[in-house]
Amino acid sequence: MSEKVSKDGRTKKYFKGVRTELKKVVWPNKTELLKYSALVLVLSIISALFIYLFDFIIHNLLGFIIG
């Protein structure tokens, strides 16, 4: 039974620590959130286009070599 109490105590201590750390977080305001979200979207699209282009070139190159 004492083992269960110590696990409960550790669990409570863990979540108390999580709560304390979350209070220290500096959350972005609406403008920053929109700006960073747009940046992530743009960079994701650029990355996807780069991968698509690279795949297209390799596919056609291998098709040319193989026949």
All heavy atoms as TSV, in Angstrom:
chain	resi	resn	atom	element	x	y	z
A	1	MET	N	N	0.824	-1.197	0.000
A	1	MET	CA	C	0.000	0.000	0.000
A	1	MET	C	C	0.872	1.267	0.000
A	1	MET	O	O	0.523	2.241	-0.628
A	1	MET	CB	C	-0.927	-0.040	1.226
A	1	MET	CG	C	-1.848	1.110	1.329
A	1	MET	SD	S	-3.514	0.472	1.210
A	1	MET	CE	C	-4.426	1.895	1.497
A	2	SER	N	N	1.976	1.234	0.706
A	2	SER	CA	C	2.848	2.409	0.738
A	2	SER	C	C	3.439	2.693	-0.643
A	2	SER	O	O	3.732	3.823	-0.972
A	2	SER	CB	C	3.962	2.222	1.763
A	2	SER	OG	O	4.772	1.120	1.387
A	3	GLU	N	N	3.604	1.627	-1.456
A	3	GLU	CA	C	4.104	1.822	-2.808
A	3	GLU	C	C	3.139	2.650	-3.638
A	3	GLU	O	O	3.529	3.529	-4.382
A	3	GLU	CB	C	4.316	0.455	-3.470
A	3	GLU	CG	C	4.958	0.556	-4.828
A	3	GLU	CD	C	5.195	-0.801	-5.446
A	3	GLU	OE1	O	5.512	-1.749	-4.718
A	3	GLU	OE2	O	5.033	-0.905	-6.675
A	4	LYS	N	N	1.838	2.416	-3.494
A	4	LYS	CA	C	0.820	3.172	-4.225
A	4	LYS	C	C	0.828	4.635	-3.790
A	4	LYS	O	O	0.727	5.523	-4.618
A	4	LYS	CB	C	-0.559	2.555	-4.010
A	4	LYS	CG	C	-1.657	3.237	-4.791
A	4	LYS	CD	C	-2.936	2.441	-4.723
A	4	LYS	CE	C	-4.110	3.129	-5.365
A	4	LYS	NZ	N	-3.977	3.498	-6.727
A	5	VAL	N	N	0.988	4.861	-2.503
A	5	VAL	CA	C	1.017	6.237	-2.004
A	5	VAL	C	C	2.217	6.979	-2.582
A	5	VAL	O	O	2.102	8.115	-3.028
A	5	VAL	CB	C	1.059	6.253	-0.453
A	5	VAL	CG1	C	1.279	7.667	0.057
A	5	VAL	CG2	C	-0.223	5.664	0.114
A	6	SER	N	N	3.366	6.332	-2.635
A	6	SER	CA	C	4.542	7.015	-3.161
A	6	SER	C	C	4.394	7.295	-4.657
A	6	SER	O	O	4.831	8.327	-5.140
A	6	SER	CB	C	5.806	6.201	-2.891
A	6	SER	OG	O	5.775	4.989	-3.604
A	7	LYS	N	N	3.749	6.375	-5.404
A	7	LYS	CA	C	3.514	6.637	-6.832
A	7	LYS	C	C	2.552	7.804	-7.005
A	7	LYS	O	O	2.760	8.652	-7.862
A	7	LYS	CB	C	2.949	5.394	-7.518
A	7	LYS	CG	C	3.975	4.333	-7.784
A	7	LYS	CD	C	3.376	3.179	-8.567
A	7	LYS	CE	C	4.426	2.130	-8.844
A	7	LYS	NZ	N	3.878	1.001	-9.590
A	8	ASP	N	N	1.489	7.850	-6.192
A	8	ASP	CA	C	0.557	8.973	-6.265
A	8	ASP	C	C	1.256	10.279	-5.935
A	8	ASP	O	O	1.023	11.297	-6.579
A	8	ASP	CB	C	-0.631	8.765	-5.314
A	8	ASP	CG	C	-1.591	7.696	-5.802
A	8	ASP	OD1	O	-1.519	7.341	-6.996
A	8	ASP	OD2	O	-2.411	7.230	-5.000
A	9	GLY	N	N	2.124	10.229	-4.931
A	9	GLY	CA	C	2.871	11.431	-4.550
A	9	GLY	C	C	3.779	11.901	-5.658
A	9	GLY	O	O	3.891	13.094	-5.929
A	10	ARG	N	N	4.435	10.948	-6.324
A	10	ARG	CA	C	5.312	11.323	-7.436
A	10	ARG	C	C	4.513	11.889	-8.609
A	10	ARG	O	O	4.939	12.829	-9.272
A	10	ARG	CB	C	6.121	10.112	-7.911
A	10	ARG	CG	C	7.259	9.761	-6.953
A	10	ARG	CD	C	8.112	8.669	-7.521
A	10	ARG	NE	N	7.401	7.407	-7.329
A	10	ARG	CZ	C	7.777	6.258	-7.835
A	10	ARG	NH1	N	8.832	6.184	-8.593
A	10	ARG	NH2	N	7.086	5.162	-7.603
A	11	THR	N	N	3.342	11.315	-8.846
A	11	THR	CA	C	2.494	11.801	-9.932
A	11	THR	C	C	2.026	13.216	-9.654
A	11	THR	O	O	2.082	14.086	-10.536
A	11	THR	CB	C	1.279	10.866	-10.123
A	11	THR	OG1	O	1.745	9.549	-10.369
A	11	THR	CG2	C	0.429	11.313	-11.292
A	12	LYS	N	N	1.589	13.472	-8.437
A	12	LYS	CA	C	1.148	14.827	-8.073
A	12	LYS	C	C	2.295	15.811	-8.174
A	12	LYS	O	O	2.121	16.938	-8.658
A	12	LYS	CB	C	0.573	14.828	-6.662
A	12	LYS	CG	C	-0.777	14.176	-6.559
A	12	LYS	CD	C	-1.294	14.200	-5.137
A	12	LYS	CE	C	-2.628	13.463	-5.036
A	12	LYS	NZ	N	-3.130	13.433	-3.660
A	13	LYS	N	N	3.478	15.399	-7.718
A	13	LYS	CA	C	4.648	16.273	-7.779
A	13	LYS	C	C	5.010	16.588	-9.236
A	13	LYS	O	O	5.347	17.719	-9.571
A	13	LYS	CB	C	5.828	15.601	-7.074
A	13	LYS	CG	C	7.049	16.462	-6.976
A	13	LYS	CD	C	8.141	15.764	-6.196
A	13	LYS	CE	C	9.372	16.619	-6.116
A	13	LYS	NZ	N	10.470	15.953	-5.415
A	14	TYR	N	N	4.917	15.562	-10.093
A	14	TYR	CA	C	5.212	15.761	-11.514
A	14	TYR	C	C	4.280	16.793	-12.135
A	14	TYR	O	O	4.719	17.735	-12.800
A	14	TYR	CB	C	5.107	14.430	-12.267
A	14	TYR	CG	C	5.192	14.584	-13.760
A	14	TYR	CD1	C	6.410	14.790	-14.390
A	14	TYR	CD2	C	4.038	14.536	-14.549
A	14	TYR	CE1	C	6.494	14.940	-15.763
A	14	TYR	CE2	C	4.116	14.685	-15.921
A	14	TYR	CZ	C	5.339	14.889	-16.513
A	14	TYR	OH	O	5.416	15.047	-17.869
A	15	PHE	N	N	2.967	16.621	-11.933
A	15	PHE	CA	C	2.010	17.551	-12.532
A	15	PHE	C	C	2.096	18.940	-11.919
A	15	PHE	O	O	1.851	19.939	-12.595
A	15	PHE	CB	C	0.585	16.983	-12.462
A	15	PHE	CG	C	0.337	15.929	-13.496
A	15	PHE	CD1	C	0.172	14.598	-13.135
A	15	PHE	CD2	C	0.294	16.254	-14.837
A	15	PHE	CE1	C	-0.034	13.625	-14.097
A	15	PHE	CE2	C	0.090	15.286	-15.819
A	15	PHE	CZ	C	-0.073	13.972	-15.441
A	16	LYS	N	N	2.482	19.024	-10.660
A	16	LYS	CA	C	2.694	20.331	-10.044
A	16	LYS	C	C	3.877	21.029	-10.718
A	16	LYS	O	O	3.833	22.224	-10.996
A	16	LYS	CB	C	2.943	20.184	-8.545
A	16	LYS	CG	C	3.054	21.486	-7.816
A	16	LYS	CD	C	3.224	21.300	-6.323
A	16	LYS	CE	C	3.313	22.641	-5.631
A	16	LYS	NZ	N	3.531	22.498	-4.182
A	17	GLY	N	N	4.934	20.261	-11.013
A	17	GLY	CA	C	6.090	20.808	-11.721
A	17	GLY	C	C	5.736	21.251	-13.130
A	17	GLY	O	O	6.199	22.287	-13.600
A	18	VAL	N	N	4.901	20.459	-13.802
A	18	VAL	CA	C	4.458	20.820	-15.152
A	18	VAL	C	C	3.694	22.133	-15.115
A	18	VAL	O	O	3.920	23.028	-15.936
A	18	VAL	CB	C	3.584	19.697	-15.759
A	18	VAL	CG1	C	2.900	20.177	-17.033
A	18	VAL	CG2	C	4.414	18.460	-16.039
A	19	ARG	N	N	2.796	22.250	-14.151
A	19	ARG	CA	C	2.002	23.481	-14.022
A	19	ARG	C	C	2.909	24.687	-13.758
A	19	ARG	O	O	2.732	25.760	-14.345
A	19	ARG	CB	C	0.986	23.317	-12.897
A	19	ARG	CG	C	0.143	24.527	-12.683
A	19	ARG	CD	C	-0.801	24.308	-11.544
A	19	ARG	NE	N	-2.137	24.491	-12.051
A	19	ARG	CZ	C	-3.234	24.240	-11.392
A	19	ARG	NH1	N	-3.174	23.745	-10.186
A	19	ARG	NH2	N	-4.400	24.466	-11.916
A	20	THR	N	N	3.897	24.504	-12.894
A	20	THR	CA	C	4.833	25.592	-12.581
A	20	THR	C	C	5.603	26.018	-13.828
A	20	THR	O	O	5.762	27.218	-14.085
A	20	THR	CB	C	5.823	25.133	-11.491
A	20	THR	OG1	O	5.082	24.742	-10.327
A	20	THR	CG2	C	6.788	26.228	-11.115
A	21	GLU	N	N	6.079	25.052	-14.603
A	21	GLU	CA	C	6.833	25.380	-15.817
A	21	GLU	C	C	5.955	26.047	-16.871
A	21	GLU	O	O	6.406	26.945	-17.574
A	21	GLU	CB	C	7.493	24.124	-16.387
A	21	GLU	CG	C	8.616	23.577	-15.531
A	21	GLU	CD	C	9.753	24.550	-15.319
A	21	GLU	OE1	O	10.140	25.253	-16.281
A	21	GLU	OE2	O	10.248	24.623	-14.188
A	22	LEU	N	N	4.701	25.617	-16.993
A	22	LEU	CA	C	3.808	26.237	-17.973
A	22	LEU	C	C	3.509	27.698	-17.632
A	22	LEU	O	O	3.235	28.500	-18.517
A	22	LEU	CB	C	2.504	25.451	-18.093
A	22	LEU	CG	C	2.590	24.180	-18.937
A	22	LEU	CD1	C	1.272	23.409	-18.873
A	22	LEU	CD2	C	2.933	24.505	-20.371
A	23	LYS	N	N	3.570	28.047	-16.357
A	23	LYS	CA	C	3.362	29.442	-15.969
A	23	LYS	C	C	4.528	30.320	-16.415
A	23	LYS	O	O	4.373	31.532	-16.580
A	23	LYS	CB	C	3.183	29.550	-14.456
A	23	LYS	CG	C	1.848	29.012	-13.978
A	23	LYS	CD	C	1.711	29.143	-12.483
A	23	LYS	CE	C	0.374	28.565	-12.020
A	23	LYS	NZ	N	0.225	28.634	-10.570
A	24	LYS	N	N	5.694	29.712	-16.635
A	24	LYS	CA	C	6.879	30.462	-17.060
A	24	LYS	C	C	6.914	30.703	-18.571
A	24	LYS	O	O	7.689	31.516	-19.048
A	24	LYS	CB	C	8.150	29.700	-16.666
A	24	LYS	CG	C	8.350	29.544	-15.182
A	24	LYS	CD	C	9.597	28.727	-14.917
A	24	LYS	CE	C	9.774	28.430	-13.452
A	24	LYS	NZ	N	10.964	27.593	-13.206
A	25	VAL	N	N	6.086	29.986	-19.309
A	25	VAL	CA	C	6.095	30.087	-20.770
A	25	VAL	C	C	5.583	31.451	-21.207
A	25	VAL	O	O	4.588	31.948	-20.686
A	25	VAL	CB	C	5.221	28.972	-21.398
A	25	VAL	CG1	C	5.095	29.177	-22.901
A	25	VAL	CG2	C	5.784	27.606	-21.080
A	26	VAL	N	N	6.284	32.051	-22.161
A	26	VAL	CA	C	5.842	33.316	-22.749
A	26	VAL	C	C	5.104	32.956	-24.025
A	26	VAL	O	O	5.715	32.537	-25.012
A	26	VAL	CB	C	7.039	34.247	-23.048
A	26	VAL	CG1	C	6.571	35.537	-23.693
A	26	VAL	CG2	C	7.814	34.516	-21.778
A	27	TRP	N	N	3.795	33.086	-24.005
A	27	TRP	CA	C	2.976	32.711	-25.146
A	27	TRP	C	C	2.962	33.843	-26.163
A	27	TRP	O	O	2.954	35.013	-25.803
A	27	TRP	CB	C	1.544	32.401	-24.687
A	27	TRP	CG	C	1.504	31.262	-23.724
A	27	TRP	CD1	C	1.400	31.332	-22.381
A	27	TRP	CD2	C	1.604	29.868	-24.037
A	27	TRP	NE1	N	1.416	30.079	-21.821
A	27	TRP	CE2	C	1.541	29.163	-22.813
A	27	TRP	CE3	C	1.738	29.153	-25.213
A	27	TRP	CZ2	C	1.609	27.774	-22.761
A	27	TRP	CZ3	C	1.813	27.773	-25.153
A	27	TRP	CH2	C	1.743	27.113	-23.945
A	28	PRO	N	N	2.953	33.526	-27.463
A	28	PRO	CA	C	2.938	34.581	-28.487
A	28	PRO	C	C	1.579	35.274	-28.534
A	28	PRO	O	O	0.552	34.667	-28.250
A	28	PRO	CB	C	3.195	33.811	-29.787
A	28	PRO	CG	C	2.735	32.423	-29.515
A	28	PRO	CD	C	2.982	32.189	-28.055
A	29	ASN	N	N	1.624	36.557	-28.924
A	29	ASN	CA	C	0.353	37.263	-29.098
A	29	ASN	C	C	-0.222	36.897	-30.466
A	29	ASN	O	O	0.381	36.147	-31.229
A	29	ASN	CB	C	0.526	38.778	-28.928
A	29	ASN	CG	C	1.512	39.364	-29.917
A	29	ASN	OD1	O	1.640	38.885	-31.029
A	29	ASN	ND2	N	2.212	40.407	-29.500
A	30	LYS	N	N	-1.388	37.434	-30.773
A	30	LYS	CA	C	-2.085	37.046	-32.006
A	30	LYS	C	C	-1.278	37.384	-33.255
A	30	LYS	O	O	-1.203	36.587	-34.199
A	30	LYS	CB	C	-3.458	37.721	-32.052
A	30	LYS	CG	C	-4.320	37.256	-33.188
A	30	LYS	CD	C	-5.693	37.885	-33.135
A	30	LYS	CE	C	-6.550	37.409	-34.279
A	30	LYS	NZ	N	-7.895	37.974	-34.242
A	31	THR	N	N	-0.651	38.543	-33.270
A	31	THR	CA	C	0.135	38.972	-34.433
A	31	THR	C	C	1.322	38.036	-34.652
A	31	THR	O	O	1.577	37.614	-35.782
A	31	THR	CB	C	0.639	40.417	-34.232
A	31	THR	OG1	O	-0.476	41.262	-33.957
A	31	THR	CG2	C	1.372	40.919	-35.453
A	32	GLU	N	N	2.036	37.729	-33.578
A	32	GLU	CA	C	3.176	36.820	-33.692
A	32	GLU	C	C	2.731	35.432	-34.133
A	32	GLU	O	O	3.378	34.796	-34.971
A	32	GLU	CB	C	3.900	36.710	-32.353
A	32	GLU	CG	C	4.635	37.957	-31.939
A	32	GLU	CD	C	5.193	37.859	-30.533
A	32	GLU	OE1	O	4.650	37.099	-29.707
A	32	GLU	OE2	O	6.196	38.556	-30.271
A	33	LEU	N	N	1.625	34.978	-33.587
A	33	LEU	CA	C	1.104	33.656	-33.939
A	33	LEU	C	C	0.774	33.569	-35.424
A	33	LEU	O	O	1.144	32.600	-36.097
A	33	LEU	CB	C	-0.133	33.343	-33.099
A	33	LEU	CG	C	-0.761	31.971	-33.316
A	33	LEU	CD1	C	0.185	30.880	-32.857
A	33	LEU	CD2	C	-2.078	31.883	-32.567
A	34	LEU	N	N	0.118	34.595	-35.955
A	34	LEU	CA	C	-0.212	34.615	-37.377
A	34	LEU	C	C	1.043	34.685	-38.245
A	34	LEU	O	O	1.140	34.009	-39.272
A	34	LEU	CB	C	-1.150	35.778	-37.692
A	34	LEU	CG	C	-2.566	35.650	-37.130
A	34	LEU	CD1	C	-3.340	36.942	-37.359
A	34	LEU	CD2	C	-3.288	34.473	-37.735
A	35	LYS	N	N	2.003	35.498	-37.825
A	35	LYS	CA	C	3.244	35.652	-38.576
A	35	LYS	C	C	4.019	34.333	-38.615
A	35	LYS	O	O	4.474	33.899	-39.672
A	35	LYS	CB	C	4.111	36.739	-37.918
A	35	LYS	CG	C	5.347	37.108	-38.717
A	35	LYS	CD	C	6.253	38.077	-37.985
A	35	LYS	CE	C	5.546	39.336	-37.564
A	35	LYS	NZ	N	6.435	40.300	-36.899
A	36	TYR	N	N	4.159	33.682	-37.473
A	36	TYR	CA	C	4.894	32.420	-37.420
A	36	TYR	C	C	4.154	31.303	-38.145
A	36	TYR	O	O	4.766	30.460	-38.789
A	36	TYR	CB	C	5.176	32.014	-35.976
A	36	TYR	CG	C	6.094	32.967	-35.244
A	36	TYR	CD1	C	5.914	33.231	-33.898
A	36	TYR	CD2	C	7.151	33.603	-35.893
A	36	TYR	CE1	C	6.750	34.099	-33.219
A	36	TYR	CE2	C	7.985	34.473	-35.232
A	36	TYR	CZ	C	7.787	34.715	-33.888
A	36	TYR	OH	O	8.614	35.576	-33.225
A	37	SER	N	N	2.838	31.305	-38.068
A	37	SER	CA	C	2.053	30.296	-38.783
A	37	SER	C	C	2.206	30.458	-40.286
A	37	SER	O	O	2.354	29.476	-41.023
A	37	SER	CB	C	0.579	30.397	-38.392
A	37	SER	OG	O	0.400	30.115	-37.030
A	38	ALA	N	N	2.184	31.696	-40.754
A	38	ALA	CA	C	2.374	31.963	-42.186
A	38	ALA	C	C	3.778	31.540	-42.621
A	38	ALA	O	O	3.949	30.957	-43.700
A	38	ALA	CB	C	2.143	33.439	-42.480
A	39	LEU	N	N	4.760	31.807	-41.792
A	39	LEU	CA	C	6.136	31.423	-42.108
A	39	LEU	C	C	6.261	29.911	-42.228
A	39	LEU	O	O	6.877	29.393	-43.167
A	39	LEU	CB	C	7.095	31.953	-41.039
A	39	LEU	CG	C	8.566	31.632	-41.230
A	39	LEU	CD1	C	9.085	32.275	-42.506
A	39	LEU	CD2	C	9.359	32.088	-40.024
A	40	VAL	N	N	5.666	29.181	-41.303
A	40	VAL	CA	C	5.701	27.716	-41.352
A	40	VAL	C	C	5.002	27.210	-42.608
A	40	VAL	O	O	5.494	26.299	-43.283
A	40	VAL	CB	C	5.060	27.111	-40.079
A	40	VAL	CG1	C	4.812	25.629	-40.247
A	40	VAL	CG2	C	5.927	27.372	-38.862
A	41	LEU	N	N	3.873	27.800	-42.949
A	41	LEU	CA	C	3.139	27.393	-44.149
A	41	LEU	C	C	3.966	27.640	-45.410
A	41	LEU	O	O	4.080	26.758	-46.278
A	41	LEU	CB	C	1.807	28.138	-44.219
A	41	LEU	CG	C	0.872	27.749	-45.340
A	41	LEU	CD1	C	0.439	26.298	-45.204
A	41	LEU	CD2	C	-0.343	28.652	-45.348
A	42	VAL	N	N	4.562	28.804	-45.521
A	42	VAL	CA	C	5.369	29.148	-46.701
A	42	VAL	C	C	6.576	28.221	-46.815
A	42	VAL	O	O	6.867	27.687	-47.890
A	42	VAL	CB	C	5.807	30.631	-46.658
A	42	VAL	CG1	C	6.887	30.924	-47.693
A	42	VAL	CG2	C	4.612	31.542	-46.855
A	43	LEU	N	N	7.277	27.996	-45.703
A	43	LEU	CA	C	8.446	27.127	-45.742
A	43	LEU	C	C	8.061	25.676	-46.043
A	43	LEU	O	O	8.806	24.964	-46.718
A	43	LEU	CB	C	9.225	27.216	-44.431
A	43	LEU	CG	C	9.933	28.549	-44.196
A	43	LEU	CD1	C	10.616	28.563	-42.839
A	43	LEU	CD2	C	10.929	28.845	-45.297
A	44	SER	N	N	6.909	25.254	-45.584
A	44	SER	CA	C	6.429	23.901	-45.885
A	44	SER	C	C	6.134	23.754	-47.372
A	44	SER	O	O	6.471	22.738	-47.990
A	44	SER	CB	C	5.172	23.580	-45.078
A	44	SER	OG	O	5.452	23.572	-43.701
A	45	ILE	N	N	5.520	24.765	-47.953
A	45	ILE	CA	C	5.222	24.736	-49.390
A	45	ILE	C	C	6.509	24.746	-50.209
A	45	ILE	O	O	6.653	23.983	-51.173
A	45	ILE	CB	C	4.298	25.913	-49.780
A	45	ILE	CG1	C	2.909	25.694	-49.181
A	45	ILE	CG2	C	4.226	26.078	-51.294
A	45	ILE	CD1	C	1.980	26.880	-49.297
A	46	ILE	N	N	7.464	25.578	-49.822
A	46	ILE	CA	C	8.747	25.626	-50.528
A	46	ILE	C	C	9.458	24.283	-50.431
A	46	ILE	O	O	9.997	23.777	-51.429
A	46	ILE	CB	C	9.633	26.769	-49.979
A	46	ILE	CG1	C	9.042	28.123	-50.380
A	46	ILE	CG2	C	11.072	26.641	-50.472
A	46	ILE	CD1	C	9.705	29.308	-49.717
A	47	SER	N	N	9.453	23.682	-49.257
A	47	SER	CA	C	10.084	22.371	-49.076
A	47	SER	C	C	9.401	21.312	-49.924
A	47	SER	O	O	10.067	20.485	-50.557
A	47	SER	CB	C	10.043	21.949	-47.605
A	47	SER	OG	O	10.748	22.845	-46.804
A	48	ALA	N	N	8.075	21.327	-49.950
A	48	ALA	CA	C	7.325	20.356	-50.750
A	48	ALA	C	C	7.638	20.524	-52.236
A	48	ALA	O	O	7.815	19.532	-52.953
A	48	ALA	CB	C	5.830	20.505	-50.492
A	49	LEU	N	N	7.710	21.761	-52.705
A	49	LEU	CA	C	8.032	22.008	-54.118
A	49	LEU	C	C	9.448	21.543	-54.457
A	49	LEU	O	O	9.686	20.970	-55.526
A	49	LEU	CB	C	7.860	23.490	-54.455
A	49	LEU	CG	C	6.425	23.987	-54.495
A	49	LEU	CD1	C	6.398	25.508	-54.670
A	49	LEU	CD2	C	5.634	23.309	-55.601
A	50	PHE	N	N	10.374	21.779	-53.548
A	50	PHE	CA	C	11.756	21.340	-53.756
A	50	PHE	C	C	11.821	19.821	-53.844
A	50	PHE	O	O	12.462	19.266	-54.755
A	50	PHE	CB	C	12.652	21.852	-52.627
A	50	PHE	CG	C	14.065	21.372	-52.733
A	50	PHE	CD1	C	14.936	21.928	-53.648
A	50	PHE	CD2	C	14.525	20.350	-51.915
A	50	PHE	CE1	C	16.241	21.474	-53.763
A	50	PHE	CE2	C	15.826	19.888	-52.013
A	50	PHE	CZ	C	16.690	20.453	-52.939
A	51	ILE	N	N	11.152	19.123	-52.940
A	51	ILE	CA	C	11.146	17.660	-52.956
A	51	ILE	C	C	10.464	17.149	-54.228
A	51	ILE	O	O	10.934	16.195	-54.853
A	51	ILE	CB	C	10.472	17.107	-51.689
A	51	ILE	CG1	C	11.351	17.410	-50.477
A	51	ILE	CG2	C	10.202	15.614	-51.804
A	51	ILE	CD1	C	10.692	17.145	-49.148
A	52	TYR	N	N	9.354	17.779	-54.618
A	52	TYR	CA	C	8.651	17.380	-55.848
A	52	TYR	C	C	9.559	17.559	-57.064
A	52	TYR	O	O	9.652	16.674	-57.918
A	52	TYR	CB	C	7.375	18.195	-56.018
A	52	TYR	CG	C	6.707	17.952	-57.346
A	52	TYR	CD1	C	5.982	16.791	-57.578
A	52	TYR	CD2	C	6.828	18.882	-58.374
A	52	TYR	CE1	C	5.385	16.553	-58.813
A	52	TYR	CE2	C	6.240	18.654	-59.607
A	52	TYR	CZ	C	5.518	17.496	-59.815
A	52	TYR	OH	O	4.939	17.271	-61.035
A	53	LEU	N	N	10.230	18.691	-57.152
A	53	LEU	CA	C	11.110	18.960	-58.285
A	53	LEU	C	C	12.259	17.958	-58.334
A	53	LEU	O	O	12.577	17.416	-59.395
A	53	LEU	CB	C	11.654	20.393	-58.208
A	53	LEU	CG	C	12.569	20.843	-59.329
A	53	LEU	CD1	C	11.809	20.843	-60.658
A	53	LEU	CD2	C	13.125	22.216	-59.042
A	54	PHE	N	N	12.863	17.703	-57.197
A	54	PHE	CA	C	13.956	16.741	-57.113
A	54	PHE	C	C	13.478	15.351	-57.528
A	54	PHE	O	O	14.132	14.654	-58.305
A	54	PHE	CB	C	14.523	16.721	-55.692
A	54	PHE	CG	C	15.732	15.856	-55.531
A	54	PHE	CD1	C	16.956	16.253	-56.041
A	54	PHE	CD2	C	15.642	14.643	-54.864
A	54	PHE	CE1	C	18.079	15.446	-55.896
A	54	PHE	CE2	C	16.757	13.834	-54.720
A	54	PHE	CZ	C	17.979	14.237	-55.234
A	55	ASP	N	N	12.316	14.942	-57.051
A	55	ASP	CA	C	11.746	13.645	-57.393
A	55	ASP	C	C	11.438	13.567	-58.893
A	55	ASP	O	O	11.704	12.548	-59.532
A	55	ASP	CB	C	10.479	13.392	-56.579
A	55	ASP	CG	C	9.850	12.045	-56.878
A	55	ASP	OD1	O	10.535	11.017	-56.705
A	55	ASP	OD2	O	8.663	12.033	-57.279
A	56	PHE	N	N	10.888	14.628	-59.447
A	56	PHE	CA	C	10.564	14.678	-60.876
A	56	PHE	C	C	11.823	14.514	-61.726
A	56	PHE	O	O	11.838	13.746	-62.696
A	56	PHE	CB	C	9.865	16.010	-61.187
A	56	PHE	CG	C	9.467	16.174	-62.619
A	56	PHE	CD1	C	8.343	15.526	-63.119
A	56	PHE	CD2	C	10.210	16.976	-63.466
A	56	PHE	CE1	C	7.973	15.672	-64.447
A	56	PHE	CE2	C	9.858	17.129	-64.785
A	56	PHE	CZ	C	8.730	16.478	-65.281
A	57	ILE	N	N	12.885	15.219	-61.358
A	57	ILE	CA	C	14.140	15.148	-62.110
A	57	ILE	C	C	14.732	13.742	-62.022
A	57	ILE	O	O	15.137	13.165	-63.038
A	57	ILE	CB	C	15.146	16.207	-61.604
A	57	ILE	CG1	C	14.650	17.609	-61.975
A	57	ILE	CG2	C	16.539	15.960	-62.166
A	57	ILE	CD1	C	15.423	18.728	-61.322
A	58	ILE	N	N	14.784	13.185	-60.835
A	58	ILE	CA	C	15.344	11.840	-60.657
A	58	ILE	C	C	14.511	10.807	-61.422
A	58	ILE	O	O	15.051	9.908	-62.071
A	58	ILE	CB	C	15.430	11.472	-59.161
A	58	ILE	CG1	C	16.420	12.383	-58.434
A	58	ILE	CG2	C	15.807	10.004	-58.952
A	58	ILE	CD1	C	17.850	12.259	-58.903
A	59	HIS	N	N	13.186	10.935	-61.326
A	59	HIS	CA	C	12.299	9.997	-62.024
A	59	HIS	C	C	12.554	10.038	-63.536
A	59	HIS	O	O	12.674	8.993	-64.182
A	59	HIS	CB	C	10.841	10.349	-61.716
A	59	HIS	CG	C	9.850	9.503	-62.439
A	59	HIS	ND1	N	9.584	8.200	-62.082
A	59	HIS	CD2	C	9.062	9.758	-63.515
A	59	HIS	CE1	C	8.667	7.708	-62.893
A	59	HIS	NE2	N	8.340	8.638	-63.781
A	60	ASN	N	N	12.610	11.210	-64.102
A	60	ASN	CA	C	12.840	11.333	-65.552
A	60	ASN	C	C	14.242	10.895	-65.938
A	60	ASN	O	O	14.439	10.263	-66.994
A	60	ASN	CB	C	12.592	12.764	-66.017
A	60	ASN	CG	C	11.112	13.076	-66.059
A	60	ASN	OD1	O	10.292	12.207	-66.280
A	60	ASN	ND2	N	10.793	14.326	-65.835
A	61	LEU	N	N	15.219	11.180	-65.098
A	61	LEU	CA	C	16.593	10.773	-65.379
A	61	LEU	C	C	16.707	9.259	-65.377
A	61	LEU	O	O	17.316	8.663	-66.286
A	61	LEU	CB	C	17.554	11.398	-64.355
A	61	LEU	CG	C	19.032	11.184	-64.574
A	61	LEU	CD1	C	19.471	11.817	-65.899
A	61	LEU	CD2	C	19.818	11.774	-63.424
A	62	LEU	N	N	16.128	8.608	-64.393
A	62	LEU	CA	C	16.151	7.146	-64.337
A	62	LEU	C	C	15.348	6.532	-65.491
A	62	LEU	O	O	15.746	5.500	-66.046
A	62	LEU	CB	C	15.619	6.639	-62.991
A	62	LEU	CG	C	16.564	6.829	-61.808
A	62	LEU	CD1	C	15.866	6.404	-60.526
A	62	LEU	CD2	C	17.846	6.061	-62.010
A	63	GLY	N	N	14.232	7.161	-65.839
A	63	GLY	CA	C	13.464	6.686	-66.983
A	63	GLY	C	C	14.246	6.761	-68.280
A	63	GLY	O	O	14.172	5.878	-69.134
A	64	PHE	N	N	15.039	7.819	-68.422
A	64	PHE	CA	C	15.881	7.983	-69.605
A	64	PHE	C	C	16.990	6.931	-69.624
A	64	PHE	O	O	17.301	6.361	-70.673
A	64	PHE	CB	C	16.479	9.394	-69.624
A	64	PHE	CG	C	17.369	9.655	-70.786
A	64	PHE	CD1	C	16.848	9.831	-72.059
A	64	PHE	CD2	C	18.751	9.722	-70.617
A	64	PHE	CE1	C	17.677	10.079	-73.143
A	64	PHE	CE2	C	19.580	9.964	-71.700
A	64	PHE	CZ	C	19.053	10.135	-72.957
A	65	ILE	N	N	17.606	6.675	-68.477
A	65	ILE	CA	C	18.716	5.706	-68.389
A	65	ILE	C	C	18.214	4.281	-68.596
A	65	ILE	O	O	18.802	3.509	-69.356
A	65	ILE	CB	C	19.440	5.843	-67.021
A	65	ILE	CG1	C	20.169	7.171	-66.952
A	65	ILE	CG2	C	20.415	4.690	-66.809
A	65	ILE	CD1	C	20.744	7.496	-65.590
A	66	ILE	N	N	17.127	3.935	-67.924
A	66	ILE	CA	C	16.611	2.566	-67.977
A	66	ILE	C	C	15.943	2.291	-69.329
A	66	ILE	O	O	16.031	1.203	-69.863
A	66	ILE	CB	C	15.650	2.284	-66.802
A	66	ILE	CG1	C	16.421	2.323	-65.500
A	66	ILE	CG2	C	14.942	0.957	-66.965
A	66	ILE	CD1	C	15.575	2.213	-64.257
A	67	GLY	N	N	15.280	3.261	-69.829
A	67	GLY	CA	C	14.709	3.060	-71.148
A	67	GLY	C	C	13.266	3.297	-71.133
A	67	GLY	O	O	12.359	3.003	-71.682
